Amino acid sequence: MPTPPSKNPFPDFDVSLLETNLGLTVQERLLAHDAALEVVLELRRVGEMLREEQKTIIPSKKREFEQNP
């Protein structure tokens, strides 16, 4: 007996997150968006700080290597 077709046209795609989000009110979705945006902006800020630190660390390591080959 063949298996019945799946209700989900994309069986490898988990639709539970979509269903959960669609169950939220507009205000709840906006709050979740704001929270996610805060995380993204903080990660970007930290990444920029680390890149600036590397600019000062890398040249000093390069000089150290050139002096002690």
C-alpha positions in Angstrom: 0.0 0.0 0.0 1.5 3.4 -1.0 2.1 6.0 1.6 -0.4 8.9 1.6 0.9 12.2 0.3 2.2 14.5 2.9 0.1 17.6 3.8 3.4 19.6 3.8 4.5 20.1 0.2 8.1 20.6 1.5 8.7 17.6 3.8 12.2 18.7 4.6 11.0 22.2 5.8 9.8 22.6 9.4 6.7 24.8 9.3 6.3 24.8 13.0 8.2 28.1 13.4 5.9 29.7 10.8 2.8 28.4 12.5 4.1 29.6 15.9 4.8 33.1 14.6 1.5 33.3 12.8 -0.2 32.6 16.1 1.4 35.7 17.6 -0.3 39.1 17.6 1.2 41.9 15.6 2.5 43.5 18.8 4.2 40.2 19.9 5.8 39.9 16.5 7.1 43.4 16.6 8.5 42.8 20.1 10.3 39.7 18.9 11.7 41.6 15.9 13.0 44.3 18.2 14.7 41.8 20.4 16.3 40.0 17.5 17.4 43.4 16.0 19.1 44.3 19.3 21.0 41.0 19.2 22.1 41.7 15.6 23.2 45.2 16.4 25.2 44.1 19.5 26.9 41.3 17.5 27.8 43.9 14.8 29.2 46.3 17.4 31.3 43.5 19.0 32.6 42.4 15.6 33.6 46.0 14.8 35.4 46.2 18.1 37.3 43.0 17.5 38.3 44.0 14.0 39.7 47.3 15.4 41.6 45.4 18.1 43.1 43.1 15.4 44.3 46.2 13.4 46.4 47.1 16.4 47.5 43.6 17.4 48.4 42.3 13.9 51.0 44.9 13.0 52.8 44.5 16.4 52.9 40.7 15.9 54.3 41.3 12.4 57.1 43.5 13.8 57.8 40.8 16.4 58.1 38.1 13.8 60.3 40.3 11.5 62.7 41.0 14.4 62.9 37.3 15.5 62.8 35.1 12.3 
